[in-house]
Amino acid sequence: MPARRLAAALVLAATALTVITFASRGDGEKKPDPRPVAVASVAPPSDADLAYAQMMVAHHAQAVRMSRALIAKPGVPERIRLIAEFIVHDQQREIDETNAWLAAWGAQAGDGHDHAHGAGAAKQGMLTEAQLHELDLAKTEQAVPLFLRRMIEHHRGAVVSSRALLDGDGRNVYTHSLAKHVINEQTAEIDAMAALLPPRTVSGAAAG
């Protein structure tokens, strides 16, 4: 095994642990999230694993940006503010963990910027710069439903990309764990956000 990959495997093996996190749900219950923070895989990651990890860093960074833009506005309803705050906390932590995993394998870390354009970015649920700017400028009463609709779209893209990794050429334990967490956590958040939108708006978001 090349020295760099051996070193990466040793780093990951030495730091392998499981952290149980608890995500607050809309019904007040807290459920455990058995997500490995750093899990060693003897086999090096495939190109699909690396591409997914780098893409998810950029994807999470956009969700964090959207959430912080909403939190900065006055008078955001508490339940929606709490969702945005959880997204910032959960996804920023995953950005840091995933970049550490990429660095351990000698791969380029995600830089937090979206490099996908056109159909590829839309498939991932990524927003355009114009859409992000619209959220930045919107007053609270317009920003709240706009945030919910756009974040639902954004989360759906992450779920689709994560399922594609699990069904495709991904073979690394860490990326598989990350993909499963994204599917589980963001599906729950989609349901919570959809419940906070008027029925007509939810229907429109689903159609889009």
C-alpha positions as CSV (number, residue, x, y, z in Angstrom):
1,M,0.0,0.0,0.0
2,P,1.5,3.4,-0.9
3,A,2.8,5.3,2.1
4,R,0.2,8.1,1.8
5,R,-2.7,5.7,1.8
6,L,-1.3,3.7,4.6
7,A,-0.9,6.9,6.6
8,A,-4.5,7.8,5.8
9,A,-5.8,4.4,6.9
10,L,-3.8,4.7,10.1
11,V,-5.1,8.2,10.8
12,L,-8.7,7.1,10.2
13,A,-8.3,3.9,12.2
14,A,-6.8,5.8,15.1
15,T,-9.6,8.3,15.2
16,A,-12.5,5.9,14.5
17,L,-15.3,6.5,16.9
18,T,-19.1,6.7,17.0
19,V,-20.8,9.8,18.2
20,I,-24.5,9.6,19.1
21,T,-26.1,12.9,18.2
22,F,-29.6,13.9,18.9
23,A,-31.7,15.8,16.4
24,S,-34.7,17.7,17.8
25,R,-37.9,16.8,15.9
26,G,-41.0,18.8,15.5
27,D,-42.9,16.6,17.9
28,G,-40.4,17.3,20.7
29,E,-38.9,13.8,20.7
30,K,-35.1,13.3,20.3
31,K,-33.9,10.4,18.3
32,P,-30.3,9.0,18.2
33,D,-28.3,9.5,15.1
34,P,-25.7,6.7,15.0
35,R,-23.4,8.4,12.5
36,P,-19.7,7.6,12.4
37,V,-17.6,10.7,12.6
38,A,-14.5,9.1,11.2
39,V,-14.5,5.5,10.1
40,A,-11.6,3.8,8.5
41,S,-12.0,1.8,5.3
42,V,-9.1,-0.5,4.3
43,A,-9.9,0.0,0.6
44,P,-9.2,3.6,-0.6
45,P,-12.2,5.6,-1.7
46,S,-13.4,5.4,-5.3
47,D,-13.6,8.4,-7.6
48,A,-17.4,8.4,-6.8
49,D,-16.7,8.6,-3.1
50,L,-14.4,11.5,-3.5
51,A,-16.7,13.4,-5.9
52,Y,-19.6,12.8,-3.6
53,A,-17.7,14.1,-0.5
54,Q,-16.4,17.2,-2.3
55,M,-19.9,17.9,-3.8
56,M,-21.6,17.5,-0.4
57,V,-19.2,20.0,1.2
58,A,-20.3,22.6,-1.4
59,H,-23.9,21.5,-1.0
60,H,-23.8,21.8,2.8
61,A,-22.0,25.2,2.6
62,Q,-24.9,26.6,0.6
63,A,-27.5,25.3,3.1
64,V,-25.5,27.0,5.9
65,R,-25.4,30.2,3.9
66,M,-29.2,30.1,3.3
67,S,-29.9,29.4,7.0
68,R,-27.6,32.1,8.3
69,A,-29.3,34.6,5.9
70,L,-32.7,33.7,7.4
71,I,-31.5,33.7,11.1
72,A,-30.1,37.2,10.6
73,K,-33.6,38.6,9.8
74,P,-35.8,40.0,12.6
75,G,-39.0,38.3,13.7
76,V,-38.5,34.8,12.2
77,P,-40.9,32.4,13.9
78,E,-39.2,30.3,16.5
79,R,-39.8,26.8,15.0
80,I,-38.4,27.9,11.6
81,R,-35.5,29.7,13.3
82,L,-34.7,26.5,15.2
83,I,-34.7,24.5,12.0
84,A,-32.3,26.9,10.4
85,E,-30.0,26.9,13.4
86,F,-30.0,23.1,13.4
87,I,-29.0,23.1,9.7
88,V,-26.1,25.4,10.5
89,H,-24.9,23.3,13.3
90,D,-25.4,19.9,11.8
91,Q,-24.1,20.7,8.3
92,Q,-21.2,22.8,9.3
93,R,-20.0,19.9,11.5
94,E,-20.3,17.6,8.5
95,I,-18.4,20.0,6.3
96,D,-15.5,19.9,8.8
97,E,-15.6,16.1,9.2
98,T,-15.8,15.5,5.5
99,N,-12.9,17.9,4.7
100,A,-10.8,16.1,7.4
101,W,-11.7,12.7,5.8
102,L,-10.7,14.1,2.3
103,A,-7.4,15.4,3.7
104,A,-6.6,12.1,5.4
105,W,-6.9,10.4,2.0
106,G,-4.7,13.0,0.3
107,A,-7.6,14.4,-1.7
108,Q,-8.5,18.0,-2.3
109,A,-10.9,19.3,0.3
110,G,-14.2,20.9,-0.7
111,D,-13.8,24.6,-0.7
112,G,-17.4,25.4,0.2
113,H,-18.2,26.9,-3.2
114,D,-20.6,25.4,-5.8
115,H,-18.7,24.5,-9.0
116,A,-21.7,22.7,-10.6
117,H,-23.6,24.7,-13.1
118,G,-26.8,24.2,-15.2
119,A,-28.6,20.9,-15.2
120,G,-26.0,19.3,-12.8
121,A,-26.5,21.9,-10.1
122,A,-30.3,21.9,-10.5
123,K,-30.3,18.1,-10.1
124,Q,-28.5,18.5,-6.8
125,G,-31.0,21.1,-5.7
126,M,-28.4,23.8,-5.7
127,L,-29.6,27.4,-5.9
128,T,-28.3,30.0,-8.3
129,E,-26.6,33.1,-7.1
130,A,-29.6,35.1,-8.1
131,Q,-31.9,32.9,-5.9
132,L,-29.5,33.2,-3.0
133,H,-29.5,37.0,-3.5
134,E,-33.3,37.1,-3.5
135,L,-33.3,35.4,-0.1
136,D,-30.7,37.8,1.2
137,L,-32.8,40.8,0.2
138,A,-36.3,39.5,1.1
139,K,-38.0,40.9,4.1
140,T,-38.9,38.4,6.8
141,E,-42.5,37.8,5.8
142,Q,-41.4,36.9,2.3
143,A,-38.1,35.3,3.3
144,V,-39.7,32.7,5.6
145,P,-41.8,30.8,2.9
146,L,-39.0,31.4,0.4
147,F,-36.5,29.8,2.7
148,L,-38.7,26.8,3.4
149,R,-39.5,26.2,-0.3
150,R,-35.9,26.6,-1.4
151,M,-34.5,24.5,1.4
152,I,-37.0,21.7,0.7
153,E,-35.8,21.7,-2.9
154,H,-32.1,21.8,-1.8
155,H,-32.6,18.9,0.6
156,R,-34.3,16.8,-2.0
157,G,-31.3,17.3,-4.3
158,A,-29.0,16.1,-1.5
159,V,-31.2,13.0,-0.9
160,V,-31.1,12.1,-4.7
161,S,-27.3,12.5,-4.8
162,S,-26.9,10.4,-1.7
163,R,-29.1,7.6,-3.0
164,A,-27.1,7.7,-6.3
165,L,-23.9,7.1,-4.3
166,L,-25.3,4.2,-2.4
167,D,-26.7,2.6,-5.6
168,G,-23.6,3.4,-7.6
169,D,-19.8,3.1,-7.4
170,G,-19.3,4.4,-3.8
171,R,-17.5,1.8,-1.7
172,N,-16.1,3.7,1.3
173,V,-17.6,3.2,4.8
174,Y,-17.4,6.9,5.6
175,T,-19.2,8.2,2.5
176,H,-21.8,5.5,2.8
177,S,-22.5,6.5,6.4
178,L,-22.6,10.2,5.4
179,A,-25.1,9.4,2.6
180,K,-27.4,7.4,4.9
181,H,-27.3,10.2,7.4
182,V,-28.1,12.8,4.8
183,I,-31.1,10.7,3.5
184,N,-32.5,10.1,7.0
185,E,-31.9,13.6,8.5
186,Q,-32.8,15.7,5.5
187,T,-36.0,13.6,4.7
188,A,-37.1,14.3,8.3
189,E,-36.3,18.0,7.8
190,I,-38.2,18.1,4.5
191,D,-41.3,16.8,6.3
192,A,-40.9,19.3,9.1
193,M,-40.5,22.3,6.8
194,A,-43.4,21.2,4.5
195,A,-45.7,21.1,7.5
196,L,-44.9,24.7,8.2
197,L,-46.0,25.9,4.7
198,P,-49.6,26.6,3.6
199,P,-51.0,23.6,1.7
200,R,-51.0,25.4,-1.7
201,T,-47.3,26.4,-1.2
202,V,-46.3,22.8,-0.2
203,S,-48.1,21.5,-3.4
204,G,-46.3,24.0,-5.5
205,A,-42.9,23.1,-4.0
206,A,-43.6,19.4,-4.6
207,A,-44.5,20.1,-8.2
208,G,-41.2,22.0,-8.6
